[in-house]
Amino acid sequence: MFLEEAVECLGLANVAVVTGRAEAWAAGQGTCDVVTARALASLDILLEYASPLLAEGGTLVAWKGRRSADEEEGALRAAGILAMEPPEPAAVFGPAGAERHLYLSRKLGPTPPGYPRREGMARKRPLGASGRG
């Protein structure tokens, strides 16, 4: 797997590549300093996946494409529920000048009871959806 090879080639210590659902990784809850995601889900869903895994003070790093006001609004709602800072975007430029955004969100306190929800619930009933939370 590419990520495992990259970790080995770079000689990175204290890095775990986990293949599986975030909601199902019980051993990882509250243990991660950083959770990264790229092309996985909307920001509100990423916050819900990351919050239970992050230690307090840990950070979600999410790569996204163009900014979306609706997605950022949903992320703001989800962050408030999950004891996370609202994700802050920073523009980054990739190949051929393609603009992407890197969102950072720090965990401020303990994950609320009831999280992680069972597998699939974050996508089925996103916390950032209007009228939720």
Phi and psi restraints in degrees (value plus and minus 20) as a CYANA .aco file:
   2 PHE   PHI     -75.8   -35.8
   2 PHE   PSI     -69.0   -29.0
   3 LEU   PHI     -82.7   -42.7
   3 LEU   PSI     -60.9   -20.9
   4 GLU   PHI     -83.1   -43.1
   4 GLU   PSI     -61.9   -21.9
   5 GLU   PHI     -84.5   -44.5
   5 GLU   PSI     -60.9   -20.9
   6 ALA   PHI     -83.1   -43.1
   6 ALA   PSI     -64.2   -24.2
   7 VAL   PHI     -80.2   -40.2
   7 VAL   PSI     -64.6   -24.6
   8 GLU   PHI     -86.0   -46.0
   8 GLU   PSI     -67.8   -27.8
   9 CYS   PHI     -82.1   -42.1
   9 CYS   PSI     -55.5   -15.5
  10 LEU   PHI    -104.1   -64.1
  10 LEU   PSI     -27.6    12.4
  11 GLY   PHI      45.5    85.5
  11 GLY   PSI      13.9    53.9
  12 LEU   PHI     -96.1   -56.1
  12 LEU   PSI     114.6   154.6
  13 ALA   PHI    -125.6   -85.6
  13 ALA   PSI     138.1   178.1
  14 ASN   PHI      39.8    79.8
  14 ASN   PSI      18.6    58.6
  15 VAL   PHI    -144.2  -104.2
  15 VAL   PSI     113.1   153.1
  16 ALA   PHI    -141.2  -101.2
  16 ALA   PSI     108.4   148.4
  17 VAL   PHI    -120.3   -80.3
  17 VAL   PSI      97.7   137.7
  18 VAL   PHI    -136.0   -96.0
  18 VAL   PSI     106.5   146.5
  19 THR   PHI    -124.1   -84.1
  19 THR   PSI      96.2   136.2
  20 GLY   PHI     132.9   172.9
  20 GLY   PSI    -198.8  -158.8
  21 ARG   PHI    -100.3   -60.3
  21 ARG   PSI     116.7   156.7
  22 ALA   PHI     -79.2   -39.2
  22 ALA   PSI     -59.4   -19.4
  23 GLU   PHI     -85.7   -45.7
  23 GLU   PSI     -43.9    -3.9
  24 ALA   PHI    -115.3   -75.3
  24 ALA   PSI     -26.1    13.9
  25 TRP   PHI    -109.0   -69.0
  25 TRP   PSI      55.4    95.4
  26 ALA   PHI     -82.1   -42.1
  26 ALA   PSI     -55.7   -15.7
  27 ALA   PHI     -86.0   -46.0
  27 ALA   PSI     -40.6    -0.6
  28 GLY   PHI    -110.7   -70.7
  28 GLY   PSI     -28.7    11.3
  29 GLN   PHI     -82.0   -42.0
  29 GLN   PSI     105.0   145.0
  30 GLY   PHI      54.0    94.0
  30 GLY   PSI      -5.6    34.4
  31 THR   PHI    -131.4   -91.4
  31 THR   PSI     -31.0     9.0
  32 CYS   PHI    -117.5   -77.5
  32 CYS   PSI     114.4   154.4
  33 ASP   PHI    -101.0   -61.0
  33 ASP   PSI     -51.2   -11.2
  34 VAL   PHI    -161.8  -121.8
  34 VAL   PSI     116.9   156.9
  35 VAL   PHI    -142.1  -102.1
  35 VAL   PSI     111.0   151.0
  36 THR   PHI    -136.4   -96.4
  36 THR   PSI     132.9   172.9
  37 ALA   PHI    -172.3  -132.3
  37 ALA   PSI     123.5   163.5
  38 ARG   PHI    -161.7  -121.7
  38 ARG   PSI     108.8   148.8
  39 ALA   PHI      33.2    73.2
  39 ALA   PSI      25.3    65.3
  40 LEU   PHI    -130.5   -90.5
  40 LEU   PSI     -68.9   -28.9
  41 ALA   PHI    -187.6  -147.6
  41 ALA   PSI     155.8   195.8
  42 SER   PHI     -89.4   -49.4
  42 SER   PSI     142.2   182.2
  43 LEU   PHI     -79.4   -39.4
  43 LEU   PSI     -58.6   -18.6
  44 ASP   PHI     -83.0   -43.0
  44 ASP   PSI     -58.2   -18.2
  45 ILE   PHI     -91.0   -51.0
  45 ILE   PSI     -61.0   -21.0
  46 LEU   PHI     -81.0   -41.0
  46 LEU   PSI     -60.3   -20.3
  47 LEU   PHI     -80.4   -40.4
  47 LEU   PSI     -61.5   -21.5
  48 GLU   PHI     -88.8   -48.8
  48 GLU   PSI     -56.7   -16.7
  49 TYR   PHI     -86.0   -46.0
  49 TYR   PSI     -62.2   -22.2
  50 ALA   PHI     -99.2   -59.2
  50 ALA   PSI     -59.7   -19.7
  51 SER   PHI     -71.4   -31.4
  51 SER   PSI     -69.5   -29.5
  52 PRO   PHI     -85.4   -45.4
  52 PRO   PSI     -47.2    -7.2
  53 LEU   PHI    -100.7   -60.7
  53 LEU   PSI     -48.6    -8.6
  54 LEU   PHI     -97.8   -57.8
  54 LEU   PSI     121.0   161.0
  55 ALA   PHI     -94.2   -54.2
  55 ALA   PSI     136.6   176.6
  56 GLU   PHI     -78.1   -38.1
  56 GLU   PSI     113.4   153.4
  57 GLY   PHI      69.3   109.3
  57 GLY   PSI     -29.7    10.3
  58 GLY   PHI     -91.5   -51.5
  58 GLY   PSI     146.6   186.6
  59 THR   PHI    -150.2  -110.2
  59 THR   PSI     115.3   155.3
  60 LEU   PHI    -106.7   -66.7
  60 LEU   PSI     111.3   151.3
  61 VAL   PHI    -138.6   -98.6
  61 VAL   PSI      91.3   131.3
  62 ALA   PHI    -139.8   -99.8
  62 ALA   PSI     102.3   142.3
  63 TRP   PHI    -106.7   -66.7
  63 TRP   PSI     108.7   148.7
  64 LYS   PHI    -155.2  -115.2
  64 LYS   PSI     149.0   189.0
  65 GLY   PHI    -106.4   -66.4
  65 GLY   PSI    -149.2  -109.2
  66 ARG   PHI     -85.5   -45.5
  66 ARG   PSI     131.0   171.0
  67 ARG   PHI     -90.8   -50.8
  67 ARG   PSI     126.1   166.1
  68 SER   PHI    -152.6  -112.6
  68 SER   PSI     100.5   140.5
  69 ALA   PHI     -80.3   -40.3
  69 ALA   PSI     -60.2   -20.2
  70 ASP   PHI     -84.0   -44.0
  70 ASP   PSI     -63.3   -23.3
  71 GLU   PHI     -85.7   -45.7
  71 GLU   PSI     -61.0   -21.0
  72 GLU   PHI     -86.2   -46.2
  72 GLU   PSI     -56.3   -16.3
  73 GLU   PHI     -85.5   -45.5
  73 GLU   PSI     -63.3   -23.3
  74 GLY   PHI     -82.4   -42.4
  74 GLY   PSI     -59.5   -19.5
  75 ALA   PHI     -85.1   -45.1
  75 ALA   PSI     -56.7   -16.7
  76 LEU   PHI     -81.9   -41.9
  76 LEU   PSI     -63.8   -23.8
  77 ARG   PHI     -83.1   -43.1
  77 ARG   PSI     -66.9   -26.9
  78 ALA   PHI     -84.4   -44.4
  78 ALA   PSI     -60.6   -20.6
  79 ALA   PHI     -79.5   -39.5
  79 ALA   PSI     -61.0   -21.0
  80 GLY   PHI     -83.1   -43.1
  80 GLY   PSI     -54.2   -14.2
  81 ILE   PHI     -95.6   -55.6
  81 ILE   PSI     -54.4   -14.4
  82 LEU   PHI    -120.4   -80.4
  82 LEU   PSI      -8.8    31.2
  83 ALA   PHI      40.6    80.6
  83 ALA   PSI      20.6    60.6
  84 MET   PHI    -138.9   -98.9
  84 MET   PSI     129.4   169.4
  85 GLU   PHI     -87.2   -47.2
  85 GLU   PSI     128.0   168.0
  86 PRO   PHI     -78.6   -38.6
  86 PRO   PSI     115.1   155.1
  87 PRO   PHI     -81.1   -41.1
  87 PRO   PSI     112.3   152.3
  88 GLU   PHI    -124.3   -84.3
  88 GLU   PSI     104.7   144.7
  89 PRO   PHI    -107.3   -67.3
  89 PRO   PSI     127.1   167.1
  90 ALA   PHI    -154.6  -114.6
  90 ALA   PSI     109.4   149.4
  91 ALA   PHI     -92.6   -52.6
  91 ALA   PSI     115.9   155.9
  92 VAL   PHI    -151.9  -111.9
  92 VAL   PSI     134.5   174.5
  93 PHE   PHI    -139.7   -99.7
  93 PHE   PSI     110.4   150.4
  94 GLY   PHI    -123.2   -83.2
  94 GLY   PSI    -176.4  -136.4
  95 PRO   PHI     -75.6   -35.6
  95 PRO   PSI     121.5   161.5
  96 ALA   PHI      37.3    77.3
  96 ALA   PSI       6.1    46.1
  97 GLY   PHI      55.3    95.3
  97 GLY   PSI      -6.8    33.2
  98 ALA   PHI     -82.7   -42.7
  98 ALA   PSI     105.1   145.1
  99 GLU   PHI    -103.2   -63.2
  99 GLU   PSI     110.7   150.7
 100 ARG   PHI    -151.0  -111.0
 100 ARG   PSI     153.0   193.0
 101 HIS   PHI    -150.7  -110.7
 101 HIS   PSI     120.0   160.0
 102 LEU   PHI    -128.4   -88.4
 102 LEU   PSI     100.2   140.2
 103 TYR   PHI    -125.5   -85.5
 103 TYR   PSI     112.9   152.9
 104 LEU   PHI    -137.0   -97.0
 104 LEU   PSI     115.4   155.4
 105 SER   PHI    -164.0  -124.0
 105 SER   PSI     103.4   143.4
 106 ARG   PHI    -116.7   -76.7
 106 ARG   PSI     123.0   163.0
 107 LYS   PHI    -101.1   -61.1
 107 LYS   PSI     105.2   145.2
 108 LEU   PHI    -115.2   -75.2
 108 LEU   PSI     -44.2    -4.2
 109 GLY   PHI    -181.8  -141.8
 109 GLY   PSI    -191.9  -151.9
 110 PRO   PHI     -84.3   -44.3
 110 PRO   PSI     128.5   168.5
 111 THR   PHI     -86.8   -46.8
 111 THR   PSI     112.6   152.6
 112 PRO   PHI     -81.7   -41.7
 112 PRO   PSI     134.2   174.2
 113 PRO   PHI     -76.4   -36.4
 113 PRO   PSI     127.3   167.3
 114 GLY   PHI      75.5   115.5
 114 GLY   PSI     -22.8    17.2
 115 TYR   PHI    -140.4  -100.4
 115 TYR   PSI     119.2   159.2
 116 PRO   PHI     -94.3   -54.3
 116 PRO   PSI     126.6   166.6
 117 ARG   PHI     -93.3   -53.3
 117 ARG   PSI     148.1   188.1
 118 ARG   PHI     -83.2   -43.2
 118 ARG   PSI     140.2   180.2
 119 GLU   PHI     -71.3   -31.3
 119 GLU   PSI     112.9   152.9
 120 GLY   PHI      69.4   109.4
 120 GLY   PSI     -35.7     4.3
 121 MET   PHI     -89.4   -49.4
 121 MET   PSI     -53.5   -13.5
 122 ALA   PHI     -80.7   -40.7
 122 ALA   PSI     -59.6   -19.6
 123 ARG   PHI     -97.5   -57.5
 123 ARG   PSI     -57.5   -17.5
 124 LYS   PHI     -89.6   -49.6
 124 LYS   PSI     -60.6   -20.6
 125 ARG   PHI    -154.1  -114.1
 125 ARG   PSI      53.8    93.8
 126 PRO   PHI     -81.1   -41.1
 126 PRO   PSI     119.0   159.0
 127 LEU   PHI     -84.6   -44.6
 127 LEU   PSI     -47.9    -7.9
 128 GLY   PHI    -103.3   -63.3
 128 GLY   PSI     -25.0    15.0
 129 ALA   PHI     -83.3   -43.3
 129 ALA   PSI     123.8   163.8
 130 SER   PHI     -75.7   -35.7
 130 SER   PSI     116.4   156.4
 131 GLY   PHI      66.0   106.0
 131 GLY   PSI     -18.0    22.0
 132 ARG   PHI    -123.8   -83.8
 132 ARG   PSI     144.8   184.8
